[in-house]
Structure formats: C-alpha cells, structure tokens
Amino acid sequence: GQIQDHIWFTQYQGKRKVLSESVLARSPGQWDAVNICDPSVIALDTQMAGVHYRYAMFFTGNGVHASRDNQIGVAVSTTLDGPWTLDSQPVVAFRGDPGFWGVGQPSAVTVDRRTGRALLFYTEGNATETAGVVRTVKLSSLQHPQLGAPTPLSNNGLTGADGSPDYLNNFDVALDRQKHRFYIVREQHPYPLTNPDYISTSVQVDWAPESAIWSGDFSWHVFLNITPALTGYPRNDNAGFVRTLTGDVPARSALTVLFTTSCADCAAPLWTYKVWKVVAKLSG
C-alpha cells in the first residue's frame, strides 16, 4: 500500500535472473527525499571529488507526496550495477512556481563520452503547458555542469489515441546514427475516463530527422501505435526503448519497445503493472 518510487536494477544471465535490487537511495530532507524514478543511463565520463566515473544516470526526483515540484538529478558510477554516487543538487532545477509538475522524465543520448557531452531530453510542466524539451549538457566535471539553453520540441505530426493532434510528454528517445533519425516513444492522450484515469491506453513511436530537433516547426512521422488491440491490455504506458549505452538503436533492422501494462476498472491497478516488449521491423 505504499506509493513511493524507487530506481531498480535487474540483471539476467540468459533467462535466469541473477540480481534485482534498489540501487539509488533518496536523500532525507533534500529535494529528492520522497520519490526518485524515470532513470536514463548512458556511458559518459565525468569527474567528482577527484574520482573518475564511466556512467551517468539522469532521473526524476521530488520531495513531496504528490505529482509536482519535480526536478532532474544525476548519479554516477564506474559500473552499471553500482554503487551509484548521487550529486546533491539537481542538474536541471525547476524555475517555475512551486505546485506545478516541474521537470522530469529525462532521456539522455551520448554525444562525446570522453568530454562528458550529451543531449538531455525531458518533460516540463508549468503554468501554461506540458511540453518536451531538449538541451545540451556537459558533465566533464560534475561540480560544474554546463547546460545549453532549453529548446522546445515540436508537437507537429503527433496524434492522440482518438486521432486528434497530441502533445509530447513522458517519452524516451533513441538515436539511429546511420539513418540520422531520432525515435521517440510516448504516451498518447486523452487519458481514459475510467480507473485508472491517470495513465494512457496506448503509446506511439514517432521519428524525426536528427538535424530537425533544434527547429520548433518540424513534423514527427508516426511509426507505430501500441494499443490495447495489439497488446490485449486496457492500459499501456511508461514506455522506453532498448538502447545501447550511448542511447542508440542497437539493431539496424529492429526497434524494441518496452512498456508497462495494467488492468482497468479494478481495485488496485498500481499492483498489476507488468513490463512487456514489442519488436518492430525497421526498413529503408
């Protein structure tokens, strides 16, 4: 009955689960004291207190028992299974008025591992809108992160579960460097009217040219809709890609999407979550 998010690491050898544990602790009394979630791990060299780290984990954190006041933090490690060392301050702080959703749901892509450069995509919810954002980040020194200006991502071409124009939030990103494309997988709107009414019925995969993301007027191309008709579940949400450690599409011929399902019109949908995958063929 406790609703509190954790970041979990699970490791398999073949089909045998060999490790499954919480790997990042919340910070009592700090900005991330209540919830930490939405991890995005990439290979990225950085230094902190004279120690060299090989991986960075961006995540959402907040200090209240509510879906608001979110900020983006970063933790670093020398190995994927940890231990993860948490920077005490958010790497992207929310500058809006308290009480709004804030910034979170990060998805990072490595630009240059050796110099600590990456692209950071995330959702921002403020007084006027909920939108996707991208910016550059350089973490060669974790004590002195360098952030580029936030650039809003276009909503053009996105369609909702009812076929109407849609907006961008709760999304993951993968880069196809060979085709120079960014793929996104995101929840669709509107949300359903029945319990649970806070998660989506379906998710959509879209793509856009790599060079276009810095332009506010480009259009996304719909690639795939993952719906109840495809999965057999009434709720499909919280999707992400199987990616390489630099955020790339790992296979040139296929795109693998992970997503969460739940029941609907049931007493406790939170405790029915399961993670499934869909593999879609790529061509061209």
N, C-alpha and C positions, 0 to 999 in steps of 0.2 A: 503493500500500500504506500510505499514511499516513492514520491515522484521527484527524483533528483538524478541529473545526468552524470555519466562517467565517460571516460575515454578508455576503451578496452583494446587489448592486443591479443589476437588469436593466431596461433601458428599450427600449420598442418605439415605432416610428412606423408605425401601421398594423400590418402583419405583418412589418415589417423590424426586426430587432434592431439598435439603434444604439449600445448601451452595455451592457457586462456586466463588473462588476469587484467585487473585495472593497472594502468601504467602512468597515470598523471594525477597527482593529488591536487585538490583545491587548496586555496590559501586562506585560512581563517582570518576574518576581519579585513580582507582585501577586496579588490574589485571583482575577483573571480571566486568568492567564498561559497557560492551556492551551487552553480551549475558550470560544468565545462563539457563541451560537446563539439560536433562538427569538425573532427580532425582532418587536416590535409598535410600529408607528409611528403617532402621532396628531399633529394640529395642537394645539399648546399653547405659549402664550407664557411664556417664562422668562428670567431674567437670570443671568449668571455672569460674574464679574470685570468688571462694567460693560458687558458685551455683551448685546444683546437677541437671543434666538433664537425661532424660529417653530415648530419641530417637536421632538418628543421621541421617542426610540427606547428602549423598555424591552427588556431582553434577559437571557438566562441566561448566567452565566459561572462558571467554576471554575478551580482551579489544580492539578488532578491529572489523570492519565491514567486516569480511572475515572468511573463514573456516580454520583458522590457529591459532597458538600460544595458543592452549587450555591447560588448567591446571585443576586439580581436587580440589574442595573445599569441606568444610564440614560445615554444620549448625546444631544446636542442639536445642531441645525443651523439655518441660515437658509434652506436649500434642501433638497429631498428627495434630491438626488444628492450632498449633502455639500459640503464636508468635515464630518464628524461629530466633535464635541468630547466626549470621554469624561470623565464625573465620576470622580474617582479612588477613590471609596468606593461600595460597593453601596447602592442606595436602600432595598432590603429585604434585610437580613442574615439568615442562618440562625442562630437562637439555640439550636438543639438540639445534641446531642452530635456531634462530628466522626465521619464514617464513614457517616452516613445520607444519603439522597438530597438533602435540603435544600429550598430554594425555587427555583422557576423556571417556565419556560413561561408567561411573562406575556402577558396580553391586556388592552389598555387602551382605555377609552372616554372621550372628552372630555365633561366636564360644563360647564365655562365656560372657553373658550380664553383670554380676556383676563386672568383671575385665576389661571390655571395649575392649575385644579382638574380632576381626572379620577377615574374609577373604575379600579382596578387589580385584575384577576382573575389568579390564578396557582395552581399546584400546590404542595402541601407534602407531603414525605415524611419522616416521623420514626420514632421507635421503635415507635409504636403503630398508625399508619395512613398511608395515602396519600389525600389529600383536596383538593378545590377550596376556594379562599378568595377573598373579595373584601374590599377596603378602600378608603377614600378616600385620595387623595394630592393635596397642593397643592405645586406646584413654581414658584411665583412667583419664588422665589429658590432656585437650585439648591444654594447653600451651606447653606441652612436648609430642607430639605424637611419638610413637615408630613404625618404619616401618621396616619390613623384606625386604630382597633382592627381587627384581622383578624376577619372573620365567616365561619365555615364555611358552605359551600354544601351544600344538601340533595342526597342521592343518590336520594330517593324518585322512583319512576317510571322511572328509568334501567334499561335491560335490556341484558344481555350478548349476545354472538354466539350463545350457546346458549339464550337466552330467560330466563335466571335474573337475579335482581337484580344490579345492577352498581354500580360506584363511579366517581368522577369524577377524571380526570387527563388531562394532555396535550390541552387543549381551547382553542378560540378562541371569542370572543364577538362578536356583532353586535347592535346595538340598533335596533329598529323603533320610533321615537318616535311615529309616528302610531297604531300599534296598542298601544303601551305594552307591548312584549314584548322580552325578551332571548332571542336564539337562541344555542345553543351547538352546536359540532361537536366530537366527542371520539372517542378510540379506544375500542373495545369489548374486553371481556375474556370468557373467559380467552384468554391468548396460545396460539398453536398449539404443538404438541409437536415439530414438525419444523423444520429450519433454513430461514429464520431464526426462532428461537423468542422473540425479544425485541421483535417488532413485531406489531401486530394484523392480523387478517384483514379486519376491517371497521371502519367508523366510523359513528357515529349522530348525526343532527341532532335536537335537542330544543328546546323553548321553554318559558318560564315568564313569568307577568306581571311587568312591570318592578318593581312595588312589593313583590313577594314575596321578592326575593333576600336581603333582610335578615332573613328569617324562616327558622329552621332546619327547619321542618316542612312546607314547601310541596312540591308534586309537579311534576316536569317532565312535559311532554307529548311523546311521541315523534312526530317529523315525518317522518323519512326514515332508512332504513338503506342505506348504500353498501357493498355486499357483493361478493364475487367473482362472484356470479351477475349482478350489474349491470355490473361493470367488465371482467370477463374476466381479472382478475389475482388470484393467490392471496393477495397481501398488499396491504392498503390502510390507510394510516397517515398521521400527521403532517398533519392536515387544517387548513385555515383558510378564512375567508370572504373574498370580495371585498367590501371595505368602502369607505365614504367616509373622508376624512381625520379625521373625528370618531368613527369607529367605527360608523357607521350602516349599515343595509341600504341600498344605493344605489338599488335599483329597488323600487317598491311592489308589483310583480307577480311578482318572481322573486328567488330566493336562489341565489347562485353559490358553490359549494364547491370549493376546490382541495384536492387530496390527492396523496399520494405512493404509487406502486406499486413492487413489486419482484417478482423471481422467488422461487420456493420450491424447496427441495431442490436447490439449485445451489451451485457452488463459491464464488462471491463475490457474494452478494446486495447488499452495500453499493454495488457499482458498476453495478447495474441500475436504480437509482432513477430514476423519471421523474415529473414533475408533470402531472396531468390535472385536468379540471374536470367537475362535474356542475351543470346548471342546473335548479332545481326551481321549479315554479309556486307562487305564494302566492295564497291566496284568503281571503275573509272580511274 
